[in-house]
Amino acid sequence: MEIKKIENPRFLKQLNITELNQLSLDIRNFLIENISQTGGHFSSNLGIVELTVALHYVFDSPNDKFLFDVGHQSYVHKILTGRASQFSMLKKYGGLCGFQNRQESIYDPWEAGHSSTAISGATGLALARDLKKEKFEVVSVIGDAALMSGESLEALNFLGGIDTKVIVILNDNNMSISRNVGGLSNFLSDVRMSYQYNQAKNKYTEILSQSPMGQKIFDVTKKVKDKVKKENFARYTIFTI
């Protein structure tokens, strides 16, 4: 696919699994080619290609709101929302911002150059949505290191005590700038190996397989997981935060 010709993410919903996989490969090659010339964040974006494609496939942006944490993992989001032709000016004066920027695009509802603000920001957007009786989803995509900060934990604590809906997606990479340590990191590792987690994963498969749309969503997420394992993209995701 000609990446620079992408105008908005609506075309994704017309693609099949093979085409989505090819698009992800094309985006990854585009990132490598362009970031090597302009500078920018390689690993955080190479490790989130399929996840961002899946988000735009399932949800309806810009009506639904995406907040990336950290903001530097939003390059793929920029590509899918029609900004690929501007990548030659990435992080340059007058060019593309290195993270989401509200003045840059209607697809960017939030802007933050560093970590741990997305859950609190998403909560604020969701509360405003509910007060105005609007209908849209708010999705916070957060890395495991950003999740461990005080602001993120405070936001989760507050969000758990109010009656509003925010979707929080944990991009759990096992490592940030250096290896994560501490109780929360150990807890996430235990969850991945737990009986309850694997039972929930099996139930997820069973429920989605009962409808055509559910099967499509399952196929996309399974392809993402299999591709990461097969091609060893862990070497990219290891430094996502």
PyMOL commands that set and color helices and strands:
alter all, ss='L'
color gray80, all
select helices_A, chain A and resi 3-5+9-14+17-38+43-46+49-58+71-73+75-89+118-131+144-147+150-159+183-193+195-208+212-231+234-237
alter helices_A, ss='H'
color red, helices_A
select strands_A, chain A and resi 65-69+138-143+167-171
alter strands_A, ss='S'
color yellow, strands_A
deselect
rebuild
show_as cartoon
